[in-house]
Amino acid sequence: MSGSGESTAVAESEIRQLVTFRVQTQCYAVPIETVVEMTLLCHTDPIVGAPAWILGIMQLRDTVLPIVDLRSRLGLTDIKEEVKALEAELLQRKEEHIHWLKTLEESCTTGSRFDLQRDPTQCAFGLWFYSFKTEDAILSNQIAKFEEPHNRIHGLADRCLGMTAKGDREAAQREIDTAREIDLSDMIQLFDTTVREIRERSHQMVVILRGDKENLGLAVDKVESVATVDSEHEDPRPLQDLELRGSSAASDMELLVSSVVRSEDDDSLIQVLDVEKVFASAGVGYSAPSPELKSQISIDSNNG
């Protein structure tokens, strides 16, 4: 009896493959059979009268695709604006540390009061550094390189001011000169390299979805992988009754998530998009593809 029940449960369970991708730190996915291919986002031409979250049309070989910007569709900051803000943040923090060391040098030379932050975790850069999160391993490793020279620079204040208080200003100056040549120089190089790295890694990808008569591109930050999930571990999306209330806000919102699954790799949540709604919101025809298409799709998750 129990064996029969187990067989029924297995039969009702469905194994699905999802193409996963990220927008900021959140992971999303679409069923693999809905995906034609992935490619770098190239030049787009605007479509007159289209909503702000329609980037425009992009030419891919001999076809023209409308492109939905998932960031904008979710109400998030434009990636170009986000990159500009991050670059400005880092360049400002660089100038602050050049000023910090110069101010320390003046205090040791003239005996003036030194009021700048001595704790590396509490200066503006330290607060940013210890709160910054990214799913990009290369960028994360690049930013981690700041910690040691940054800590050493801030460690100068107590040491050099202590030397000055004892009348050994020459020793304090030697420490500052060495820090300028090594630690500050390293930090300046790291700031400049990190800004370049951010620019190079900010190119969006396009997940091309299979439509009825025309395909649709979905612009995302990063394509990740193909995930295999068991439908038993897939939950209906939250707020699934919101659109049934008939409010204009709910109608405008057009929730795009059909279900939620938990990643087997790191236990994080993956929100599975309702592809039919994505197409409908862009005014493009859609009919669900046959599951047999899974084996015919070539997935390339290389982000270029």
N, C-alpha and C positions, 0 to 999 in steps of 0.2 A: 504493500500500500504506500509506504513512504517512498519507495523507489519510483513509483508512478508519479507521485507529487513532485519529486525532484526533477524528473524528465520534463514535466509540464512547465516548471519554473524556468528550466534552461531553454525550452522552446520559445517561451515568451520573451526572454531576454534577447536583446539585439546588440551586436557589436557594431559600433560606428567609428568611422575615421573622420577627424576634424582637422582642418588647416587652421593653425593658431597664429595670431599676430598681436602686436602690442600697440596701444595708443597711450602715451605717457607710461605710467607704471601698470596699467590695467591690461589684462589678457582677454582677448576676444577670439571667436572662432566661427567658421562656417563649415557645413558638411563638405567633405572632399569632392563629392560628385557634382557640387555646384561650381567648382573652380576649374577654369580653363588653364590659367598660368599665372605667374607672378613676374613683375618687371619693375624697373626703376620708374618713378614718376618723371616724365619728360615735360616739355613745354605744353601748356594748355591754352586754348583760346576761349575767352569768356562766351557764355551764352546769354544773350540779351533777355532780361526779364526772369532769369532763373534765380532760385533761392540762393542765399549766400553760401550755403554748404555744398552747392554744385560748383566745383572748381572750373568746369568748362568741358571742352572736348579735347581729346588727345589722339593724335594719329599714331597707330601702331601697325607697322608694315602697310598693308593695303586696306585697313579698316580704320574707322573713326569711332572713338569710345567716349560716352559721357562719363565724367569722373565725379564721384561723391567723396567729399572730404569728411572722413569719419570723425576727425577732431572737431570740425565745425558743427557736424550733425549732433555731436554730444555736448555742444556748448563749451568746448575747451578752447584755450588760447591757440591762435595760429602758430604753427611750428616756427615760421620765420620770426615772428615777434618774440616767441619764447627763446630762440637762439640769440637774438639781439640783446634781450634782457640779461641773459646769462653771460654773454660776452662783456657787456657793460659792467656787470657785477664783478667779474674777475679782473678787468682792467682797473676798476676803482680800488679793489683790494690790493692790487700790485702797487699802485701809487701810494696807498696808505702805508705799506710796509717800507717803501723807500723813505717816506717822510718819518716813519717811526724811528728808523735807525739814525737818520740825520738829527732828529730831536734828542735822542739819547746821547749822541756825540756832543751836541751843544750843551746839554746838561752836565756832562762830565768835564767839558772844557771850561765852562763859565760858572758852574756851581748852581745854575738855575734849577728850579723845581721840575721834576719829570712826572707828568700827570697822565701819560698814556697807559693803555692797558698792558699789564705785565703777564697776565694769565693767557696762554695761547688758546684756551678753549672759550674765552670770553670776548676776544676782539671780534670785529665784524666778520673777518674771514673765518675765524675759528667757529663762530656760531653757524655760519653757512656750511663749513666743511663737515662738521659733525651731524648736521641735519640733512645733508644732501643725499639723495637716493637715486640710483639709476639701475636699470636692468641690463645696461650695456657693460659687459665685463671689461672690455678694453678701456672704455672711458673711466670706469671705476678704478681700475689699476693705475691709470694715469693720474687721477686725482689723489689716490692714496700716497703717491710719492711726495706730496707736499708736507706730510706730517712731521718727518724728522727735521728738515731744515727750518720749518716754521717753529717747532718747539725750541730748537737751539737758538734762534734769533730772540725769542721772547725770554729765554733763560739768561740772556746777556744783561738785562736791566739790573737785577739784584746784584749780579757779580760785578759789573763795571761800576755801578754807583757805590758799591761797598769799597772797591779799590780807591775810588775818588775820595770817599770820606776819610780814608786812611792816608791820603796825600799822594797816592801812587797813580797819578793821572796818565803817566806814560804807559803803564801796564794796561790801563783801561782803554787807551787809544789803540794799543796793539791788538787787543781783543776785538775792538770794533772794526779795525781795518781788516783783520782776518775774516770776520763775519761778512763784511761787505764783499770781499773777494770770493768767498766760498758760498756761504749759506744764502745771502741775499742774491748773489748771482745765480745760484741754483733755482731759487724761487722765481726770479724774473724769467728765466728760461722756461720753467714749468708753466707759469702763467701764459706765456706766449704760445708754447706748444699745446697747452690744453685748449686755448681758444681756437687754434687751427684744427685740432682734433674734433672739437664740437662742430665746427663748420663742415668738416668732411663727413661726419657721421650723421648729419641732419637731413640727408636726402630721404624723402618719403618713398615707400614702395607702393605699388598698385597690385591689389588682388583682383584679377579679372574674373567676374562671375558670369556664368552661362545663362543667357536670357532666352526668350522665346524666338524673337526675330533679330534682336541685337543684344550684344553683351554689355556689361556695365562694369566700370572700374571702381574699386573701393580703395581710396588713398589711406594708408596706415603708416605708422612710424617704423615698424620693423616686422618682418615675417619671421616666425619662429620655427615651427616644425609641423609634423603631422602627428596628431595624438590619437591613440586608439582608446575608446571609452566604451563601457558597458552601459546600456540604457537604464539598467537598474540603479546606477549611481548618478543618474541625471534627474535633476529636480526641475519642476515648472518654474518659470521666471517669477520673481516677486511682483506684487501689484498687478497680477494678471487680470483683475476685474476693473482696473482703473479706466480703461477705454470704454467700458460698458456703462459708465455713469453719465455719459452724454455731455460732459462739460466741455467748453471750448478749449480749455487748457489741456485736457486729456487728448482732444482731437489734434491739437497742434503738436502735442508731444510725440504722438505716434511711437510708443515704446517699441524698440527694435529687437529686444532680447526675447528669445523663445524659451530658453532653458539655461540652467546653470549646472556645470559639472566641476568636480574637484580634480585638480591635477595630481596624477600619481607620482610625479617627480618631487614636488615641493609642497603639496597640499594646498596650493593657492587655488582661487576660484577662477574658472573660465566661463565667460558669458557667451553663450551661443546665439548668434544673430538670426533673426527671422529673415531669411533671404527674400522671401516673397514681399515682405513689407519694405525692405530696402529698395527693391525694384519699384514697388508701387509709389513710394515717396519720391522717386526720381522720375516718375511718369513713363517707365519702361516696362514693356510686356514681359511676363515671366510665367513659365510652367515648370513644375518640378521635374528635374531630370531623373532618368531611371537609375536605380542603385548600381546597375551593371556598368555604368560609366566609370566607377571607381578605378577599375584596373586599367583604363585607357588614359588616365590623366598623369602627366609628368609634372611632379612637384619639385620646383627648384627654390629652396629657401635661402639661397645666397643673396645677401643684401647689397652686393656690388662692391 
